[in-house]
């Protein structure tokens, strides 16, 4: 891989690399060795399911299991090395960018996977929009450092004029060819991957991206990890780049979903009791779809949340304006001050429920049904959120304002395991 310093431009620089991919003949199926991103896997149920799907499932690298963090990371490194030695994984013969397609029903997403030259937020090339949790960054950094690999791509978005030129033109030409791989995962998504090695195509992509700005749609902790590891290594090294999937949302709009909170040590009855006089509370004896619909209606008028965990749903909305004025910081834009995630963390978690934002107290869960199920199983409280609009996320990011951590979930997310990047393969 070319490891010279970033080019003298103000945009994105995507570099070809020799992807590590599963050898189809050595695994049960490509679908059986893939996984959702590490932070989407719901432990322990999802982890055990993936581990049992195939002995070579990628979850053994992204979420290794051992008694200590050091042992987990060493186990992942040894597993990766063994799979390479045994021919389970193999590096492609020449550096490439990869066109990646996901399809399910009327959902179609196409983008380019490559190694992106890293830049600081202050440079305005890649825009984060969420805060990160230091312990997760430390955990991911230790795993990447020990394995010397980018095991799954971040999801970045940019917006073109929407016409078929530049990178889009290359993508549309490439998908007419036979793919390197095609598989359907158990969530019903079809996945296809192609390599792009033609110098003319690579030049066309490079020129198109040279003045683009990207938003981190998914992978803030991995981006922070990339930056930490880059700072530990010489500037002209593979650590100056990170594995990303880049999507043009003018051409292929993403879906934006909420990320829910599971409050481990707070029963629903206690949560509701503490809300007296500060929020309107309504019990909904309905099924989950109807409860989410009611949440959506309430969210059009202001901050609203669904509490679950006691067999019913409780819609809380219309917070006391004076309470918000006291608890939400004033030195941020109005769009940030009125976010549901802002009110949840500043007002509900910090002031009313007095719950610290630590793994012992809060879990972040993408799947709505899983959040409700876990809350009911353990007598805890699930806080179900309504998604934020993408334009709000992008506008705040351009202002340099980060949202509360885990405020959004963009998708569909790339499947983990289709292509990896080793930092030791030339």
Secondary structure in CASP SS format (residue, H / E / C, confidence):
PFRMAT SS
TARGET T0000
AUTHOR 0000-0000-0000
METHOD secondary structure of the structure
MODEL  1
X C 1.00
X C 1.00
X C 1.00
X C 1.00
X C 1.00
X C 1.00
X C 1.00
X C 1.00
X C 1.00
X C 1.00
X C 1.00
X C 1.00
X C 1.00
X E 1.00
X E 1.00
X C 1.00
X E 1.00
X C 1.00
X C 1.00
X E 1.00
X E 1.00
X E 1.00
X C 1.00
X H 1.00
X H 1.00
X H 1.00
X C 1.00
X C 1.00
X C 1.00
X H 1.00
X H 1.00
X H 1.00
X H 1.00
X C 1.00
X E 1.00
X C 1.00
X C 1.00
X C 1.00
X C 1.00
X C 1.00
X C 1.00
X C 1.00
X C 1.00
X C 1.00
X H 1.00
X H 1.00
X H 1.00
X H 1.00
X H 1.00
X H 1.00
X H 1.00
X H 1.00
X H 1.00
X C 1.00
X C 1.00
X C 1.00
X C 1.00
X C 1.00
X H 1.00
X H 1.00
X H 1.00
X H 1.00
X C 1.00
X C 1.00
X C 1.00
X C 1.00
X C 1.00
X C 1.00
X H 1.00
X H 1.00
X H 1.00
X H 1.00
X H 1.00
X H 1.00
X H 1.00
X H 1.00
X H 1.00
X H 1.00
X H 1.00
X H 1.00
X H 1.00
X H 1.00
X H 1.00
X H 1.00
X H 1.00
X C 1.00
X C 1.00
X C 1.00
X E 1.00
X E 1.00
X E 1.00
X C 1.00
X C 1.00
X C 1.00
X C 1.00
X E 1.00
X E 1.00
X E 1.00
X E 1.00
X E 1.00
X E 1.00
X E 1.00
X E 1.00
X E 1.00
X C 1.00
X C 1.00
X E 1.00
X E 1.00
X E 1.00
X E 1.00
X E 1.00
X E 1.00
X E 1.00
X E 1.00
X E 1.00
X E 1.00
X E 1.00
X C 1.00
X C 1.00
X C 1.00
X H 1.00
X H 1.00
X H 1.00
X C 1.00
X C 1.00
X E 1.00
X E 1.00
X C 1.00
X C 1.00
X E 1.00
X C 1.00
X C 1.00
X C 1.00
X H 1.00
X H 1.00
X H 1.00
X H 1.00
X H 1.00
X H 1.00
X H 1.00
X H 1.00
X H 1.00
X H 1.00
X H 1.00
X H 1.00
X H 1.00
X H 1.00
X C 1.00
X E 1.00
X E 1.00
X C 1.00
X C 1.00
X C 1.00
X E 1.00
X E 1.00
X E 1.00
X E 1.00
X E 1.00
X C 1.00
X C 1.00
X C 1.00
X C 1.00
X C 1.00
X C 1.00
X C 1.00
X H 1.00
X H 1.00
X H 1.00
X H 1.00
X H 1.00
X H 1.00
X H 1.00
X H 1.00
X H 1.00
X C 1.00
X C 1.00
X C 1.00
X C 1.00
X C 1.00
X C 1.00
X E 1.00
X E 1.00
X E 1.00
X E 1.00
X C 1.00
X C 1.00
X C 1.00
X C 1.00
X C 1.00
X E 1.00
X E 1.00
X E 1.00
X E 1.00
X E 1.00
X E 1.00
X E 1.00
X C 1.00
X C 1.00
X H 1.00
X H 1.00
X H 1.00
X H 1.00
X H 1.00
X H 1.00
X H 1.00
X H 1.00
X H 1.00
X H 1.00
X H 1.00
X C 1.00
X C 1.00
X C 1.00
X C 1.00
X E 1.00
X E 1.00
X E 1.00
X E 1.00
X E 1.00
X C 1.00
X H 1.00
X H 1.00
X H 1.00
X H 1.00
X H 1.00
X H 1.00
X H 1.00
X H 1.00
X H 1.00
X H 1.00
X H 1.00
X H 1.00
X C 1.00
X C 1.00
X C 1.00
X C 1.00
X C 1.00
X C 1.00
X H 1.00
X H 1.00
X H 1.00
X E 1.00
X E 1.00
X E 1.00
X E 1.00
X E 1.00
X E 1.00
X E 1.00
X E 1.00
X C 1.00
X C 1.00
X C 1.00
X C 1.00
X C 1.00
X C 1.00
X E 1.00
X E 1.00
X E 1.00
X C 1.00
X C 1.00
X E 1.00
X E 1.00
X E 1.00
X E 1.00
X C 1.00
X C 1.00
X C 1.00
X C 1.00
X H 1.00
X H 1.00
X H 1.00
X H 1.00
X H 1.00
X H 1.00
X H 1.00
X C 1.00
X C 1.00
X C 1.00
X C 1.00
X C 1.00
X E 1.00
X E 1.00
X E 1.00
X E 1.00
X E 1.00
X C 1.00
X C 1.00
X C 1.00
X H 1.00
X H 1.00
X H 1.00
X H 1.00
X H 1.00
X H 1.00
X H 1.00
X H 1.00
X H 1.00
X H 1.00
X H 1.00
X H 1.00
X C 1.00
X C 1.00
X C 1.00
X C 1.00
X E 1.00
X E 1.00
X E 1.00
X E 1.00
X E 1.00
X C 1.00
X C 1.00
X C 1.00
X C 1.00
X E 1.00
X E 1.00
X E 1.00
X E 1.00
X E 1.00
X C 1.00
X C 1.00
X C 1.00
X H 1.00
X H 1.00
X H 1.00
X H 1.00
X H 1.00
X H 1.00
X H 1.00
X C 1.00
X C 1.00
X C 1.00
X C 1.00
X C 1.00
X C 1.00
X H 1.00
X H 1.00
X H 1.00
X H 1.00
X C 1.00
X C 1.00
X H 1.00
X H 1.00
X H 1.00
X H 1.00
X H 1.00
X H 1.00
X H 1.00
X H 1.00
X H 1.00
X H 1.00
X H 1.00
X H 1.00
X H 1.00
X C 1.00
X C 1.00
X C 1.00
X C 1.00
X C 1.00
X C 1.00
X C 1.00
X C 1.00
X C 1.00
X E 1.00
X E 1.00
X E 1.00
X E 1.00
X C 1.00
X C 1.00
X H 1.00
X H 1.00
X H 1.00
X H 1.00
X H 1.00
X H 1.00
X H 1.00
X H 1.00
X H 1.00
X H 1.00
X H 1.00
X C 1.00
X C 1.00
X E 1.00
X E 1.00
X E 1.00
X E 1.00
X C 1.00
X C 1.00
X C 1.00
X C 1.00
X C 1.00
X H 1.00
X H 1.00
X H 1.00
X H 1.00
X H 1.00
X H 1.00
X H 1.00
X H 1.00
X H 1.00
X C 1.00
X C 1.00
X C 1.00
X C 1.00
X E 1.00
X C 1.00
X C 1.00
X C 1.00
X C 1.00
X C 1.00
X E 1.00
X E 1.00
X E 1.00
X C 1.00
X C 1.00
X C 1.00
X C 1.00
X E 1.00
X C 1.00
X C 1.00
X C 1.00
X E 1.00
X E 1.00
X E 1.00
X C 1.00
X C 1.00
X C 1.00
X C 1.00
END
